[in-house]
């Protein structure tokens, strides 16, 4: 697969497992990646539609996760997208609680973005 054919966003196996658990507990999900600092720069997972998106956001991907009935939209703020246009994002999970409103916070873990540069 060439860099231009790669998915803009993918999940590690650990992130996919957590997404399945969150989906079972909370229903359909969505992600939003803002350009904020600290925890605001982490991908946040919400019940689908709970975070309002608009013209300042870009739908980067519609994630197909085994064991989840529907695709999960992954949104990013437009300003952040402009900075990360030549990267592929990998959503991972690490131990430790973030301080945001993301659904995984009570689980003692948090989503984290890892990125890889791709050609122009």
ZIGIRA-V808543 format. One line per field, one symbol per residue. psi: psi as a letter, one per 30 degrees, with the letter a starting at -180 (. if undefined). A space follows every 50 residues. Layout:
# ZIGIRA-V808543
psi->???
This chain:
# ZIGIRA-V808543
psi->klefflkfklkleeeeeeeeeeeeefakllkkjlgalbffglkkklkkfe kklafglkjeljkjkkfkelljkjlkkeeeeeegfhlkkjklkllkklga gkffeffglklkkklkkll.
